Amino acid sequence: MTAPQQLVPTATFHPQPYTPPGAPSTWHSGSLWWDAKSVLVTRPLAPGRIATTPHLVVPSERGQLAFLLSTHSAEAQQLDQDPRVVVQAGDWRGRPALGSRQHYGTARIICNDYLSAQIRDGMRIKYGAKTVFARMAHRMAHGAVPYGDLVAIVELHPQGPLMIGS
């Protein structure tokens, strides 16, 4: 005769996303902009012309994303004149990530030392040593031009605005 089987209670595991210490609640695995290795930012240059630049990025509140710019960069001046952008999650090489899609948005350029420091801290948390290499490459290419003294905050739109190439 066999012994009656006892039911063993089972526990249900609900994984919680990892939030780095001291990071806002939007910085966790599974967040689109936290998981992106880079972000490709496409902006209009002139009628019929666009430019795409890869950036290191951290998520901001309400699904927004933030990246650093230099006051002396042409990109900062262009975004200040025409803030329309198309952003797409990218890989380490600055190419579109597999399975990613494009999002239309509006970039707001902010010159605020406190916010710049927060974004730099977020970059250090997310990217580690890669931020040191980015700063070194900027220094080699641009000399004493400040690195990351402006912050670009991109607000995403559910549907695309007017075409940015027009």
C-alpha positions as CSV (number, residue, x, y, z in Angstrom):
1,M,0.0,0.0,0.0
2,T,1.3,3.4,-0.9
3,A,1.4,6.3,1.5
4,P,-0.9,9.2,0.8
5,Q,0.8,12.0,-0.9
6,Q,0.9,15.3,1.0
7,L,0.5,18.5,-0.9
8,V,3.4,20.8,-0.5
9,P,2.6,24.5,-0.6
10,T,4.2,26.3,-3.5
11,A,5.4,29.8,-3.5
12,T,4.9,32.1,-6.4
13,F,8.0,34.2,-7.3
14,H,7.3,37.7,-8.6
15,P,10.7,39.1,-9.7
16,Q,11.2,42.8,-8.9
17,P,13.2,44.8,-11.4
18,Y,16.7,45.7,-10.2
19,T,17.1,49.4,-9.3
20,P,20.7,50.5,-8.8
21,P,21.3,52.1,-5.3
22,G,20.5,55.8,-5.3
23,A,18.8,55.6,-8.7
24,P,15.3,56.9,-9.5
25,S,12.5,54.3,-9.8
26,T,12.6,54.6,-13.6
27,W,16.1,53.2,-13.7
28,H,15.5,49.4,-13.7
29,S,16.0,46.4,-15.9
30,G,13.1,46.1,-18.3
31,S,12.8,49.9,-18.8
32,L,13.2,50.5,-22.5
33,W,15.8,53.3,-22.1
34,W,17.7,51.6,-19.2
35,D,18.2,48.4,-21.2
36,A,19.3,50.3,-24.4
37,K,23.1,50.2,-24.8
38,S,22.9,53.4,-26.8
39,V,20.2,55.5,-28.5
40,L,20.3,56.7,-32.1
41,V,19.0,60.3,-32.3
42,T,17.9,61.4,-35.7
43,R,17.4,65.1,-36.3
44,P,16.6,67.4,-39.3
45,L,19.5,69.4,-40.7
46,A,17.9,71.1,-43.7
47,P,14.9,70.4,-45.9
48,G,15.4,66.8,-47.1
49,R,18.5,66.2,-45.0
50,I,18.8,64.4,-41.6
51,A,21.6,63.3,-39.3
52,T,21.8,60.4,-36.9
53,T,24.0,60.4,-33.8
54,P,24.4,57.6,-31.2
55,H,24.3,58.7,-27.6
56,L,24.7,57.1,-24.2
57,V,21.3,57.6,-22.5
58,V,19.5,57.2,-19.2
59,P,15.7,57.1,-18.7
60,S,13.9,60.1,-17.1
61,E,10.5,60.3,-15.6
62,R,7.3,59.7,-17.6
63,G,9.1,57.6,-20.2
64,Q,11.4,60.4,-21.3
65,L,15.1,59.9,-21.9
66,A,18.1,62.1,-21.2
67,F,21.6,62.4,-22.8
68,L,24.4,64.8,-22.6
69,L,25.6,67.4,-25.2
70,S,28.3,70.0,-25.4
71,T,27.4,73.7,-25.7
72,H,29.8,74.0,-28.7
73,S,28.3,71.0,-30.6
74,A,26.4,71.6,-33.9
75,E,23.9,69.0,-32.7
76,A,22.9,71.2,-29.6
77,Q,22.5,74.2,-31.8
78,Q,20.4,72.2,-34.4
79,L,18.2,70.7,-31.7
80,D,17.7,74.2,-30.2
81,Q,16.4,75.5,-33.5
82,D,14.3,72.4,-34.5
83,P,13.6,70.0,-31.5
84,R,12.0,67.3,-33.6
85,V,13.8,63.9,-33.2
86,V,13.3,60.2,-33.9
87,V,15.0,58.0,-31.3
88,Q,15.7,54.3,-31.4
89,A,17.4,51.9,-29.0
90,G,20.8,50.9,-30.2
91,D,23.5,48.4,-29.6
92,W,27.1,49.0,-28.3
93,R,28.2,49.9,-31.8
94,G,25.6,52.6,-32.3
95,R,23.5,50.6,-34.7
96,P,19.7,49.9,-34.2
97,A,19.2,47.2,-31.7
98,L,17.5,44.0,-32.9
99,G,13.8,44.2,-32.5
100,S,13.8,48.0,-31.6
101,R,11.5,50.5,-33.2
102,Q,11.6,54.2,-33.8
103,H,9.9,56.7,-31.5
104,Y,9.0,60.3,-32.4
105,G,9.8,62.9,-29.8
106,T,10.8,66.5,-29.0
107,A,14.1,67.3,-27.5
108,R,14.4,70.1,-24.9
109,I,17.9,71.4,-24.3
110,I,18.6,72.4,-20.7
111,C,21.7,74.2,-19.3
112,N,21.6,73.3,-15.6
113,D,24.8,72.2,-13.7
114,Y,22.8,70.2,-11.1
115,L,20.8,68.3,-13.8
116,S,24.0,67.7,-15.8
117,A,25.7,66.2,-12.7
118,Q,22.7,63.9,-12.1
119,I,22.7,62.6,-15.6
120,R,26.5,62.1,-15.4
121,D,26.0,60.1,-12.2
122,G,23.3,58.0,-14.0
123,M,25.7,57.4,-16.9
124,R,28.4,56.2,-14.5
125,I,25.9,53.8,-12.8
126,K,24.6,52.5,-16.1
127,Y,27.7,52.4,-18.3
128,G,30.6,52.3,-15.8
129,A,34.0,52.7,-17.5
130,K,32.5,53.4,-20.9
131,T,31.8,57.0,-19.7
132,V,35.5,57.5,-19.1
133,F,36.3,56.4,-22.7
134,A,33.5,58.7,-24.1
135,R,35.0,61.7,-22.2
136,M,38.5,60.8,-23.4
137,A,37.4,60.5,-27.0
138,H,35.6,63.9,-26.7
139,R,38.8,65.5,-25.3
140,M,40.9,64.0,-28.1
141,A,38.5,65.2,-30.8
142,H,37.5,68.6,-29.5
143,G,40.3,69.6,-27.1
144,A,39.1,71.9,-24.2
145,V,35.5,72.1,-25.4
146,P,33.3,71.2,-22.4
147,Y,31.9,67.7,-22.4
148,G,28.3,67.1,-21.2
149,D,27.5,70.6,-19.9
150,L,24.0,70.5,-21.6
151,V,21.2,68.0,-21.1
152,A,18.8,66.9,-23.8
153,I,15.5,65.6,-22.4
154,V,13.4,63.8,-25.1
155,E,9.7,63.7,-24.6
156,L,8.2,60.9,-26.7
157,H,5.0,61.3,-28.7
158,P,2.5,58.4,-29.2
159,Q,2.2,59.3,-32.8
160,G,4.8,60.9,-35.1
161,P,4.8,64.7,-35.7
162,L,5.4,66.1,-39.2
163,M,8.1,64.2,-41.0
164,I,11.5,65.4,-39.8
165,G,13.1,65.1,-43.3
166,S,10.7,67.8,-44.7
